Amino acid sequence: MEFDSKNQQQLMELVVDKVFKKHKVSPDANQLEPEEKEKIKNIVSNIQSEVERFLENQEKKVTEQDFDSNNPQAHVKPQPLARQFKANNDVNTVKTFMNQSKK
């Protein structure tokens, strides 16, 4: 199945036009300032680099040999969930006392 960018572009234009009409905005009336254009370029560049890193790492397989043996975090055993979520005021540690009635 081939990806058709023309359909995506048409759909995006339709959505943008609907949003403009909803808020009564004319697309020709608002022009971006040079600073805003620069910010948008930086954002797009950052997103593009993140996507490229993601795609590079998508096929990468990590094994035990990839971890540093000098790293102490690599040898830490995880604690059981019961111990991780135990609070100081756990009801299992509460002692109850009962007053015996005098006869």
C-alpha positions, 0 to 999 in steps of 0.5 A: 500500500502506497502512502499518498501525501496528496490526500493527507495535504487535502485533509489538512487544508480542509481542517485548517479552513474549518478552524479559520472559518470557526474563529472568523480568521482570514488566512491572508490577514495574519502574517508571521513576524520574522521571529515567529518564523524562526521559532517555527523553523527551529521547532520543525528542525527539532522534531525532524532530528527527533524523528531521525533519531527514533528511526535510527534506534528503531532497528537497534537491538540491545543486549546484555553486552551493550551495558557497561559492567562498571555501572552499578545501576546495571546490577541492582535487583528490582524490589518487589512491588509490595515493598515499593508501595509500603507506606509508613502508616501501613495498616498491617503494622498497626496493633489494636488493643481491646479493653476488657470490660470489668465483671 
